[in-house]
Amino acid sequence: MSIFKDVKENEASNEEKNSKDDLFTVVSAQEQDDVDMELLDSLLEDDSLVVPEEDEALSEEEEEMSAEVPEEEEPKVKAPAETPSAAPAGRHVPDTESVTVITKGTTINGSIISDCSLDVMGTINGDIECLGKLTISGKVTGNAMAAEVYVNTERLEGNITSEGSVKIGLGTVIIGDITATSGVIAGAVKGEIDIKGPVVIDSTAIIKGNVKAKSVQMNNGAVLEGFCSLAYASVEIDNIFE
């Protein structure tokens, strides 16, 4: 009887132990479920981790609108058109492209003033003032003033003043003074020659008068009756002999 009693007591103690283990397992599972629910609730309450559906829809619409609307081009500003500068008052602007021609057989008694180049093939009894180039192949009795002078006629009586170069052609006779920046003399001149730059006296030239220039080139055969002075030279001659 004692053996059976011990066996029953052991079985009763085992059943009690198993029931306690089952209860602990149930309680642990329930606690785990509670912890999971609490973690889920905390995540749902955190707004920074959850993006509302409305906000997502608005952001997608804004992206579509920004892609559809083209960027506005900046208005192009046209540069103001350049206007030709006005000439100073009282001064004419020379028209070097236009040429006034005095044809052969035409005779003019009086002075001529031209804003452009002038080509004289006829006869002029008077002074000539030209802002462009003056070419004389006719007969002129009077002074001639121009930006550039070329004389290729038989005879010209009067002074010649050029702001640039002057050229006296072969066979031309000048009775008067010549003033210019540079010059080439191939004809005959009776008068004073004042050239602020270089002057070339060709082999066919005959000069009766004084020549004053920066430099002089006299070719073999040229005739000069007068004084030749290099007054416009850059060398101070007096300082050399002191």
C-alpha positions in Angstrom: 0.0 0.0 0.0 2.8 2.3 0.7 4.3 1.8 -2.7 1.0 2.7 -4.4 0.7 5.7 -2.2 4.2 6.9 -3.2 3.4 6.4 -6.9 0.2 8.4 -6.6 1.9 11.2 -4.8 4.6 11.4 -7.5 2.0 11.5 -10.3 0.1 14.3 -8.4 3.3 16.3 -8.0 4.2 15.9 -11.7 0.7 17.0 -12.8 0.9 20.1 -10.6 4.3 20.9 -12.1 3.1 20.5 -15.6 0.1 22.7 -14.9 2.4 25.4 -13.6 4.5 25.2 -16.7 1.5 25.5 -18.9 0.3 28.5 -17.0 3.7 30.2 -17.3 3.8 29.5 -21.0 0.3 31.1 -21.5 1.3 34.1 -19.4 4.5 34.6 -21.4 2.7 34.4 -24.7 0.1 36.9 -23.5 2.9 39.3 -22.3 4.7 39.0 -25.6 1.5 39.9 -27.4 1.0 42.9 -25.2 4.5 44.1 -25.9 4.0 43.8 -29.7 0.8 45.8 -29.5 2.5 48.5 -27.5 5.3 48.8 -30.0 2.8 48.9 -32.9 0.8 51.7 -31.2 4.0 53.7 -30.6 5.0 53.4 -34.3 1.5 54.5 -35.4 1.5 57.5 -33.1 4.9 58.7 -34.5 3.8 61.0 -37.5 7.3 61.4 -38.8 7.5 57.8 -39.8 4.1 57.7 -41.5 3.4 59.7 -44.6 -0.3 60.6 -45.0 -1.9 59.4 -48.2 -3.3 62.9 -48.9 0.2 64.5 -48.7 1.6 61.8 -51.1 -1.2 62.6 -53.6 -0.5 66.4 -53.4 3.2 66.0 -53.8 2.6 63.8 -56.9 0.2 66.4 -58.4 2.7 69.2 -57.8 5.5 67.2 -59.5 3.2 66.7 -62.6 2.2 70.4 -62.7 5.9 71.5 -62.5 6.8 69.1 -65.4 3.9 70.3 -67.6 4.4 74.1 -67.1 7.4 75.3 -69.3 9.9 77.6 -67.8 9.3 81.2 -68.7 12.0 82.6 -71.0 13.7 85.8 -70.0 12.7 88.7 -72.2 15.4 89.5 -74.7 16.5 93.1 -74.6 17.6 94.5 -77.9 20.7 96.5 -77.9 20.1 100.1 -79.0 21.1 100.7 -82.6 24.3 102.6 -83.0 23.7 106.0 -84.3 26.4 107.8 -86.3 28.0 110.4 -84.2 27.1 113.9 -85.2 29.8 116.1 -86.7 30.9 119.1 -84.6 29.0 122.3 -85.4 30.5 124.2 -88.3 32.5 121.2 -89.6 31.7 119.2 -92.7 32.2 115.5 -92.8 34.0 114.5 -96.1 32.3 112.0 -98.3 35.4 110.2 -99.7 33.3 107.8 -101.8 31.6 110.4 -103.9 33.5 112.2 -106.6 32.6 115.5 -108.4 33.9 115.7 -111.9 34.5 118.9 -113.9 34.5 117.5 -117.4 36.7 118.6 -120.2 35.4 121.6 -122.1 33.8 123.1 -118.9 35.0 126.5 -117.7 34.2 127.8 -114.2 35.0 131.4 -113.2 34.9 131.5 -109.4 35.9 129.5 -106.4 34.7 125.9 -105.7 34.1 124.3 -102.3 33.4 120.5 -102.3 32.6 118.2 -99.5 33.7 115.1 -101.5 36.6 114.3 -103.8 37.0 116.5 -106.9 38.3 115.6 -110.4 39.1 118.7 -112.5 39.4 118.0 -116.2 38.1 121.4 -117.4 39.2 125.0 -116.7 38.7 126.7 -113.3 39.6 130.4 -112.8 39.4 130.6 -109.0 40.4 128.9 -105.8 39.5 125.2 -105.0 38.8 123.9 -101.6 38.1 120.1 -101.3 37.7 118.0 -98.2 38.5 114.8 -100.2 41.1 114.0 -102.8 41.8 116.7 -105.5 42.9 115.5 -108.9 43.8 118.2 -111.5 44.4 117.3 -115.1 42.8 120.4 -116.6 43.8 124.1 -116.3 43.5 125.9 -113.0 44.4 129.4 -112.1 44.1 129.8 -108.3 45.0 128.3 -105.0 44.2 124.6 -104.4 43.5 123.1 -100.9 42.5 119.5 -100.2 43.1 116.5 -98.1 45.3 115.0 -100.8 46.4 116.6 -104.1 47.6 115.1 -107.4 48.5 117.4 -110.2 49.1 116.1 -113.7 48.5 119.1 -116.0 50.7 121.4 -118.2 50.5 124.4 -115.9 49.0 125.5 -112.6 49.4 129.0 -111.2 48.7 129.1 -107.5 49.6 127.7 -104.1 49.0 124.1 -103.2 48.1 123.1 -99.7 47.5 119.4 -98.7 46.7 117.9 -95.3 48.2 114.7 -96.6 50.4 113.9 -99.6 51.0 115.9 -102.7 52.2 114.6 -106.0 53.4 116.7 -109.0 53.4 114.6 -112.2 56.0 114.5 -115.0 55.7 117.5 -117.3 53.7 119.6 -114.9 54.7 123.2 -114.2 53.7 124.7 -110.9 54.1 128.5 -110.2 53.5 128.8 -106.5 54.3 127.4 -103.1 53.6 123.8 -102.0 52.8 122.8 -98.4 52.0 119.2 -97.4 52.8 116.3 -95.1 54.6 114.2 -97.7 55.4 114.7 -101.3 56.7 113.4 -104.6 58.0 116.0 -107.1 58.5 114.8 -110.7 57.7 118.0 -112.5 58.9 121.7 -112.4 58.2 123.9 -109.4 59.0 127.6 -109.0 58.3 128.4 -105.3 58.9 127.4 -101.8 58.3 123.7 -100.8 57.4 123.0 -97.2 57.0 119.3 -96.4 56.6 118.2 -92.8 57.5 114.6 -93.6 59.6 112.9 -96.3 59.9 114.3 -99.8 61.1 112.6 -102.9 62.7 114.7 -105.7 62.6 112.5 -108.8 65.2 112.5 -111.5 63.0 114.6 -113.8 62.3 117.3 -111.2 63.4 120.9 -111.6 63.0 123.1 -108.5 63.7 126.8 -108.3 63.2 127.6 -104.6 64.0 126.4 -101.1 63.0 123.0 -99.9 62.2 122.3 -96.2 61.3 118.8 -95.1 61.9 116.1 -92.5 63.9 114.0 -95.0 64.9 114.5 -98.6 65.6 111.9 -101.3 67.0 113.4 -104.4 67.5 111.1 -107.3 70.3 111.4 -109.8 69.4 113.9 -112.5 67.2 116.2 -110.4 67.9 120.0 -110.5 67.6 122.1 -107.4 68.3 125.8 -107.3 67.9 126.9 -103.7 68.5 125.8 -100.2 67.6 122.4 -98.7 66.8 122.3 -95.0 65.9 119.3 -92.8 64.2 121.5 -90.3 61.7 118.8 -89.3 64.3 116.2 -88.6 64.3 114.6 -85.1 68.0 115.3 -84.7 69.1 118.4 -82.8 71.9 119.5 -85.0 73.1 122.4 -82.8 73.5 120.1 -79.8 75.9 117.8 -81.7 78.5 120.6 -82.3 78.4 122.0 -78.8 
